[in-house]
Amino acid sequence: MSTGGDAWPELPYESGKATYETLHLWTQIVGKIRLAQSPWWNHSWHVPLYLTPRGLTTSSIPHGARFFDLEFDFLEHRLHIRTSDGGSRSVALEPRSVASFYADVMDKLEELTVPVSIHEMPNEVESPIRFGEDAVHAAYDADIAERLWRALLQIDRVFKQFQSGFLGKSSPVHFFWGSFDIAVTRFSGREAPPHPGGVPNLPDQVAQEAYSHEVSSAGFWPGGEAHPEPVFYSYAYPAPDGFAQASVQPDAASWHDGLSEFVLPYEAVRSASAPDDVLLAFLQSTYEAAADLGSWDRAALDCEQGQPGVPRPIA
């Protein structure tokens, strides 16, 4: 078990806000490259990024018979672009505008003969600016970016431990660049009522496909205008009756009316003597509230959490 310290770094929101906003848009550019080249998977699982020992990656992307990937490296502070025939380029992660970053990435793809055209308008943000015209967002503090990535590494690890206790359909643990959060989702197996949509600068049909089936979803978000503090969250769609009033763990967790989800401050996990246990308690108790109140078939869906090297026992 992790015991905090450097593994769970401090993430002050106010000093990190400008870097988060710029990095959010940079991840959208990279994520949209994967989106443009990938067949649609259920619930938009073809678009997220994934944690690596150095940063965030697209994983392998097809380009005709060739392949390439892009990886944010938060140790060297570069975006690496690599092709299956040995080509490579990199783009500096430093204080620079979104427009400059966008132009540099597209130029490097052209040099590697894997050109990609993307929709330049950001998604899921208020008052979006086209990537090629955005000279407003240009902050990058390397220490803040590395802190966020190191926190995401621990979160990814604990989320995967949590997810090992579920037999039903579930998402990978993945980083959604649209909302700039890491998330993991469990499914009851039943269809859900049509999602109302209304997500800023996101087509309703995308939201409706993403929420086509009942879910219990949890994640982490470094904060924003709606909640200026890094938090873990958990919600259900559709939310069963009484969900907002459910008793969940730990004591620091609460229901947020504005977000319509349970939230747990990151600091409550980071500063705990056993951060893993605190986070797992939040994930499990909020899932149980959604599943029990929503009448999920937990006898068929739940199992003991996995252990390294130990096959899951079959009754």
ZIPEJO-V799936 format. One record per run of one state. SS is the DSSP state (~ for helix, > for strand, _ for the rest). FROM is the first residue (numbers start at 1). LEN is the number of residues. Records with the same first field share a line. If there is no record, write none. Layout:
SS = FROM-LEN  FROM-LEN
This chain:
_ = 1-4  9-4  38-4  45-4  52-3  58-3  64-2  74-4  84-4  93-5  112-19  134-8  164-2  167-3  171-3  177-4  192-12  211-2  222-2  225-2  228-3  238-5  246-8  257-4  271-4  294-4  303-4  308-2  311-5
~ = 5-4  13-25  42-3  98-14  131-3  142-22  204-7  243-3  266-5  275-19  298-4
> = 49-3  55-3  61-3  66-8  78-6  88-5  166-1  170-1  174-3  181-11  213-9  224-1  227-1  231-7  254-3  261-5  302-1  307-1  310-1
